Each structure stands twice: as C-alpha cells, then as structure tokens.
C-alpha cells in the first residue's frame, strides 16, 4: 500500500534509468567522434584557402604598386625543410616576408615574379598544397596580366 501511494504521488517517477543515461552517452560519444574526424579536414582546407588568398592579394598588390609607383617589384619564393615562404622586394629592398603555416607548402619550386613599371611579368603558376593533399593555384597570365586563383 505504501508503494502504491508513492507511485500515485509521483515520488517514485523521478530520475532516469540506467539504460536512458547510457543511450544518451553513446549518442554524444558518436557525435563527438564524427566531429573529431571531420574538424581537422576543414581546418586544413581553411588554412590552405587563407594562404592562397593572402598570396593572391600580395601578388595583386605588388603588380598595382609597380604600376602606381613606376618602380619594379619582385616576389621571390623560398623552399626549405619545414618552412615555405615568400619575400617581396621593391627595387631590391625587401618590403615584406610571409611564412606559411605548418602543413602549407609550395608544390614544386615556383618561378619568381618580376613586375616592371608597366605591370608586366612573365606568366607563372604558383601551386600550394596542404598536408591533406588538397591544392590551390595562383595563376599570373603572361598576356593580359590577369592574376587569379584556380
């Protein structure tokens, strides 16, 4: 009779069963596992996108500065073990140096770019690759001098 009274008042209906708690933990662990696998892939892709966008902006800025200032500018690319970077020179004086994040590197040795006062340069393709094997390219067209990301 006492047991029936507890159930009738709702006192015995508090809390969760062990099965319910275990099911929630299993679902949370599964969701966490999926995020753990997917998240680094997106981070690598985002870092590659950021590096390519920065390089694209710098090359466009250099070309524009060469036109506006009636000077020559050069972008030199360097590859060393664990460190890939580029430097920007204005008439032989280094203006800027940019190092890529870990895992971002040049694919092959890019051709250095030299922009003269008319904004012209030999065409080149600068390819970047991340540790996941994804690639981005910056293309400097030799004829129309269009600079774009591919």
Secondary structure, 3 states (H helix, E strand, C coil): CHHHHHHHHCHHHCCCCHHHHHHHHHHHHHHHHHHHHHHHHHHHHHHHHHHHHHHHHHHHHHHHHHHHHCCCEEEEEEEECCEEEEEEEECCEEEEEEECCCCCEECCCCCCEEECCCCCCCCEEEEEECCCCCEEEEEECCCCCCEEEC
